[in-house]
Amino acid sequence: MLKKDRKTAAGAALPPAVKKAALPGALLLAALVLAAVVNLWLFAALLLAALAAAFAFLLRLGMVGCTGPLLRPGLALCAKKFELRYGSRPKGEIVFYGASNFTFWKTLEDDMKPYAAQNHGFGGSTDALMEQQAERMLYPYEPSVVFLQTGSNDNARGLTLEQIQRNKERLFAEYRSRLPQARFVVMSGLPLPGRPQYWQDIQTLNKFLADYCARTERMEFIDATAAMTTPEGAFRPEYFVRDGIHLNAQGHAVWTRLMHEKLREMGVQP
């Protein structure tokens, strides 16, 4: 008998009752496989939801930072962090915006008491990024006072003094236009032991900023140079962490004193 004939004969030899009994078994197996797949997807969805909830909780507590430099996804994450942490707070509080020396200031809110302060610092901030991110990170909070700090990131990216000055004038004009009730306090650029090559330019920029704030409504300037250098004008590494760029607790204590003095001088009530 040919092979094809043998297969046909074998199939035909199966009793109808056996064929009928095999069908429910196959359906049961398919149902079990489908249930396993559904359970796997359900488990994955629950796990992702739990991770998202845990991450949102850490953001709210400020345990996930905005240190940088940050790319676009990181900036979006920072904006979400500020929303979760400060979105339900009253309008009209004091906002510290931009500079990484704000970002690393973990005790800022406590140090600024009795004033209500919000820390909206993010790593790697430049004037361009601060302008781009203000729509999400600054304007919605309608602060009464905004603290800004002139860092050295724009210098490090190769911008000339003239470019930096023009950028700041445009940036400050936009802030004042979008937040007509707010006052702005500009902290001077710091004498950075980790970036001594920029100190001369930073001093020139500080003078420009002091003059700009003096002639512009709702703009104030704090020159921290004398407090952050020796009587001979030398750097004070003890005010900075190891990188020589970011302030440590001792350096932030100096800032705290100067900021409280300025707020009292401005007549800002807690």
Contacts in CASP RR format, 6 or more apart in sequence:
PFRMAT RR
TARGET T0000
AUTHOR 0000-0000-0000
METHOD contacts of the structure
MODEL  1
MLKKDRKTAAGAALPPAVKKAALPGALLLAALVLAAVVNLWLFAALLLAA
LAAAFAFLLRLGMVGCTGPLLRPGLALCAKKFELRYGSRPKGEIVFYGAS
NFTFWKTLEDDMKPYAAQNHGFGGSTDALMEQQAERMLYPYEPSVVFLQT
GSNDNARGLTLEQIQRNKERLFAEYRSRLPQARFVVMSGLPLPGRPQYWQ
DIQTLNKFLADYCARTERMEFIDATAAMTTPEGAFRPEYFVRDGIHLNAQ
GHAVWTRLMHEKLREMGVQP
1 9 0 8 1.000
55 64 0 8 1.000
56 84 0 8 1.000
58 64 0 8 1.000
59 77 0 8 1.000
59 80 0 8 1.000
59 81 0 8 1.000
59 84 0 8 1.000
59 85 0 8 1.000
60 81 0 8 1.000
60 84 0 8 1.000
60 85 0 8 1.000
61 85 0 8 1.000
62 81 0 8 1.000
62 85 0 8 1.000
64 77 0 8 1.000
64 81 0 8 1.000
65 78 0 8 1.000
65 81 0 8 1.000
65 103 0 8 1.000
66 74 0 8 1.000
66 77 0 8 1.000
66 78 0 8 1.000
66 81 0 8 1.000
66 103 0 8 1.000
66 121 0 8 1.000
66 122 0 8 1.000
66 123 0 8 1.000
67 100 0 8 1.000
67 103 0 8 1.000
67 104 0 8 1.000
67 123 0 8 1.000
68 100 0 8 1.000
68 103 0 8 1.000
68 122 0 8 1.000
68 123 0 8 1.000
68 124 0 8 1.000
69 123 0 8 1.000
69 124 0 8 1.000
70 78 0 8 1.000
70 122 0 8 1.000
70 123 0 8 1.000
70 124 0 8 1.000
75 122 0 8 1.000
75 129 0 8 1.000
75 133 0 8 1.000
78 121 0 8 1.000
78 122 0 8 1.000
78 133 0 8 1.000
78 137 0 8 1.000
79 133 0 8 1.000
79 136 0 8 1.000
79 137 0 8 1.000
82 118 0 8 1.000
82 120 0 8 1.000
82 137 0 8 1.000
82 141 0 8 1.000
85 118 0 8 1.000
86 93 0 8 1.000
86 118 0 8 1.000
86 120 0 8 1.000
86 141 0 8 1.000
87 140 0 8 1.000
87 141 0 8 1.000
89 116 0 8 1.000
89 118 0 8 1.000
89 141 0 8 1.000
90 116 0 8 1.000
91 141 0 8 1.000
91 142 0 8 1.000
91 143 0 8 1.000
92 141 0 8 1.000
92 142 0 8 1.000
92 143 0 8 1.000
92 144 0 8 1.000
93 116 0 8 1.000
93 117 0 8 1.000
93 118 0 8 1.000
93 141 0 8 1.000
93 143 0 8 1.000
93 144 0 8 1.000
94 112 0 8 1.000
94 115 0 8 1.000
94 116 0 8 1.000
94 117 0 8 1.000
94 118 0 8 1.000
94 143 0 8 1.000
94 144 0 8 1.000
94 145 0 8 1.000
94 146 0 8 1.000
94 147 0 8 1.000
94 263 0 8 1.000
94 268 0 8 1.000
95 117 0 8 1.000
95 118 0 8 1.000
95 120 0 8 1.000
95 138 0 8 1.000
95 141 0 8 1.000
95 143 0 8 1.000
95 145 0 8 1.000
95 146 0 8 1.000
95 147 0 8 1.000
96 102 0 8 1.000
96 105 0 8 1.000
96 108 0 8 1.000
96 117 0 8 1.000
96 118 0 8 1.000
96 119 0 8 1.000
96 120 0 8 1.000
96 121 0 8 1.000
96 146 0 8 1.000
96 147 0 8 1.000
97 120 0 8 1.000
97 121 0 8 1.000
97 130 0 8 1.000
97 134 0 8 1.000
97 137 0 8 1.000
97 138 0 8 1.000
97 146 0 8 1.000
97 147 0 8 1.000
97 148 0 8 1.000
98 120 0 8 1.000
98 121 0 8 1.000
98 122 0 8 1.000
98 123 0 8 1.000
98 125 0 8 1.000
98 130 0 8 1.000
98 137 0 8 1.000
98 148 0 8 1.000
98 149 0 8 1.000
99 121 0 8 1.000
99 125 0 8 1.000
99 148 0 8 1.000
99 149 0 8 1.000
99 150 0 8 1.000
99 151 0 8 1.000
99 187 0 8 1.000
100 121 0 8 1.000
100 122 0 8 1.000
100 123 0 8 1.000
100 124 0 8 1.000
100 125 0 8 1.000
100 246 0 8 1.000
101 149 0 8 1.000
101 151 0 8 1.000
101 190 0 8 1.000
101 246 0 8 1.000
101 247 0 8 1.000
102 108 0 8 1.000
102 119 0 8 1.000
102 120 0 8 1.000
102 121 0 8 1.000
102 147 0 8 1.000
102 149 0 8 1.000
103 119 0 8 1.000
103 121 0 8 1.000
103 122 0 8 1.000
103 123 0 8 1.000
104 241 0 8 1.000
104 246 0 8 1.000
104 247 0 8 1.000
105 111 0 8 1.000
105 119 0 8 1.000
105 247 0 8 1.000
105 252 0 8 1.000
107 249 0 8 1.000
107 252 0 8 1.000
108 117 0 8 1.000
108 119 0 8 1.000
108 252 0 8 1.000
109 117 0 8 1.000
109 118 0 8 1.000
109 119 0 8 1.000
111 252 0 8 1.000
111 253 0 8 1.000
111 256 0 8 1.000
112 256 0 8 1.000
112 259 0 8 1.000
112 260 0 8 1.000
113 270 0 8 1.000
114 270 0 8 1.000
115 263 0 8 1.000
115 268 0 8 1.000
115 270 0 8 1.000
116 270 0 8 1.000
118 141 0 8 1.000
118 143 0 8 1.000
120 137 0 8 1.000
120 138 0 8 1.000
120 141 0 8 1.000
122 129 0 8 1.000
122 133 0 8 1.000
122 137 0 8 1.000
124 153 0 8 1.000
125 153 0 8 1.000
126 153 0 8 1.000
126 154 0 8 1.000
126 157 0 8 1.000
127 154 0 8 1.000
127 164 0 8 1.000
127 167 0 8 1.000
127 168 0 8 1.000
127 171 0 8 1.000
128 167 0 8 1.000
130 171 0 8 1.000
131 170 0 8 1.000
131 171 0 8 1.000
131 174 0 8 1.000
134 174 0 8 1.000
134 175 0 8 1.000
134 178 0 8 1.000
138 146 0 8 1.000
138 175 0 8 1.000
138 179 0 8 1.000
139 178 0 8 1.000
139 179 0 8 1.000
142 179 0 8 1.000
142 181 0 8 1.000
142 182 0 8 1.000
143 179 0 8 1.000
143 182 0 8 1.000
144 181 0 8 1.000
144 182 0 8 1.000
144 183 0 8 1.000
144 268 0 8 1.000
145 182 0 8 1.000
145 183 0 8 1.000
145 184 0 8 1.000
145 185 0 8 1.000
145 263 0 8 1.000
145 266 0 8 1.000
145 268 0 8 1.000
146 175 0 8 1.000
146 179 0 8 1.000
146 182 0 8 1.000
146 183 0 8 1.000
146 184 0 8 1.000
146 185 0 8 1.000
147 184 0 8 1.000
147 185 0 8 1.000
147 187 0 8 1.000
147 259 0 8 1.000
148 184 0 8 1.000
148 185 0 8 1.000
148 186 0 8 1.000
148 187 0 8 1.000
149 186 0 8 1.000
149 187 0 8 1.000
149 189 0 8 1.000
150 168 0 8 1.000
150 186 0 8 1.000
150 187 0 8 1.000
150 188 0 8 1.000
150 189 0 8 1.000
150 202 0 8 1.000
150 205 0 8 1.000
150 206 0 8 1.000
150 209 0 8 1.000
151 189 0 8 1.000
151 190 0 8 1.000
151 202 0 8 1.000
152 189 0 8 1.000
152 192 0 8 1.000
152 195 0 8 1.000
152 198 0 8 1.000
152 202 0 8 1.000
152 245 0 8 1.000
154 163 0 8 1.000
154 164 0 8 1.000
154 167 0 8 1.000
155 164 0 8 1.000
155 195 0 8 1.000
155 198 0 8 1.000
155 201 0 8 1.000
155 202 0 8 1.000
156 195 0 8 1.000
156 198 0 8 1.000
159 167 0 8 1.000
161 201 0 8 1.000
161 204 0 8 1.000
161 205 0 8 1.000
164 205 0 8 1.000
165 205 0 8 1.000
165 208 0 8 1.000
168 209 0 8 1.000
168 212 0 8 1.000
169 212 0 8 1.000
172 184 0 8 1.000
172 212 0 8 1.000
172 216 0 8 1.000
172 219 0 8 1.000
175 182 0 8 1.000
175 184 0 8 1.000
176 182 0 8 1.000
176 184 0 8 1.000
176 216 0 8 1.000
176 217 0 8 1.000
176 218 0 8 1.000
176 219 0 8 1.000
182 218 0 8 1.000
183 218 0 8 1.000
183 219 0 8 1.000
183 220 0 8 1.000
183 266 0 8 1.000
183 268 0 8 1.000
184 218 0 8 1.000
184 219 0 8 1.000
184 220 0 8 1.000
185 220 0 8 1.000
185 221 0 8 1.000
185 222 0 8 1.000
185 259 0 8 1.000
185 262 0 8 1.000
185 266 0 8 1.000
186 209 0 8 1.000
186 213 0 8 1.000
186 219 0 8 1.000
186 220 0 8 1.000
186 221 0 8 1.000
186 222 0 8 1.000
187 222 0 8 1.000
187 224 0 8 1.000
187 255 0 8 1.000
188 206 0 8 1.000
188 209 0 8 1.000
188 210 0 8 1.000
188 221 0 8 1.000
188 222 0 8 1.000
188 223 0 8 1.000
188 224 0 8 1.000
188 225 0 8 1.000
189 202 0 8 1.000
189 205 0 8 1.000
189 206 0 8 1.000
189 224 0 8 1.000
189 225 0 8 1.000
190 202 0 8 1.000
190 224 0 8 1.000
190 228 0 8 1.000
190 247 0 8 1.000
191 199 0 8 1.000
191 202 0 8 1.000
191 225 0 8 1.000
191 228 0 8 1.000
191 229 0 8 1.000
191 233 0 8 1.000
191 235 0 8 1.000
191 236 0 8 1.000
192 198 0 8 1.000
192 199 0 8 1.000
192 202 0 8 1.000
192 235 0 8 1.000
192 240 0 8 1.000
192 244 0 8 1.000
192 245 0 8 1.000
193 235 0 8 1.000
193 236 0 8 1.000
193 237 0 8 1.000
193 240 0 8 1.000
193 244 0 8 1.000
194 240 0 8 1.000
194 243 0 8 1.000
194 244 0 8 1.000
194 245 0 8 1.000
195 244 0 8 1.000
195 245 0 8 1.000
196 235 0 8 1.000
203 225 0 8 1.000
206 223 0 8 1.000
206 225 0 8 1.000
209 221 0 8 1.000
210 221 0 8 1.000
210 223 0 8 1.000
212 219 0 8 1.000
212 221 0 8 1.000
213 219 0 8 1.000
213 220 0 8 1.000
213 221 0 8 1.000
214 221 0 8 1.000
220 262 0 8 1.000
220 266 0 8 1.000
222 258 0 8 1.000
222 259 0 8 1.000
222 262 0 8 1.000
224 254 0 8 1.000
224 255 0 8 1.000
224 258 0 8 1.000
227 254 0 8 1.000
227 257 0 8 1.000
227 258 0 8 1.000
228 236 0 8 1.000
228 239 0 8 1.000
228 251 0 8 1.000
228 254 0 8 1.000
229 235 0 8 1.000
229 236 0 8 1.000
230 236 0 8 1.000
237 244 0 8 1.000
238 250 0 8 1.000
239 247 0 8 1.000
239 248 0 8 1.000
239 250 0 8 1.000
239 251 0 8 1.000
239 254 0 8 1.000
240 246 0 8 1.000
240 247 0 8 1.000
240 248 0 8 1.000
240 251 0 8 1.000
241 247 0 8 1.000
241 248 0 8 1.000
247 255 0 8 1.000
END
